[in-house]
Amino acid sequence: MSEPLGNGIDTAVQLKTGDKEVLKMVDQTIDAAIAQGDITPVMVFGRALRRQMQASGLALAKLLYRLSESWELFKAVGVDDEFVDVVYADMGIAPETTTKYVALWGAIFENPAVPIEVKESLESKPMRSLILLTAAARDEEFDWAKVVDATTPAEIREIVREHRGQQTSSKTAVTLELDLRNGQITARQGDQWRIVGVLLIKEYKQDPLVATGIDRIINSAGIMEK
């Protein structure tokens, strides 16, 4: 939940001088495009920024996964604190975010049951989509071909929902959905739906305790975002 909602309880990151160079590049790119009367360089630069963001998200997930897998080795040489606590203290990443990133990398990219070509395709999917796939990735009967063709988190959410329904029955399966706009939780069964609760989504970013509580509710109940 933390990652899709904007890392509400992750700590702030202080940018260094070198990190801000990209902001100067934005001005240079826009100014050059205006002078040339051509928007193409701006679009190319924007796509490059998106690729960097995607690669950074994947790299962070892999880093946290490998660090988690190696934690006992570090404890053996004197690291006393728990993995998620150290990551939060030194990297500023909330435990809930860390747990989700570790889980998605292990369930998808370290999973030998997921075909290599599927993994390569998933590298281009938003992190929100990959988190949605974490649980489904552990099911050997999951249809990865459908995911490869999906382009948005909403499409992948629907694929996961359909798969969950097939595991029981499309008529009897009950799914829970969270509306990120107003915090309403909806229970769906076939063509029927009912509002069954409300979470304090508007306070998620302001109150760490609320954020932790919401994350636990979503994780334990298997609620999907919409």
Secondary structure, DSSP 8 states (H G I E B T S, - for coil): -TTTTT-TTS------GGGGHHHHHHHHHHHHHHHHT--HHHHHHHHHHHHHHHHHHHHHHHHHHHHHHTHHHHHHTT--S-HHHHHHHHH---HHHHHHHHHHIIIIIT-TTS-HHHHHHHTTS-HHHHHHHTTGGG-TT--HHHHHH--SHHHHHHHHHHHHHHHS-TTT-EEEEE-TTT-EEEEEETTEEEEEEE--GGGTTT-HHHHHHHHHHHHHHT-EE-
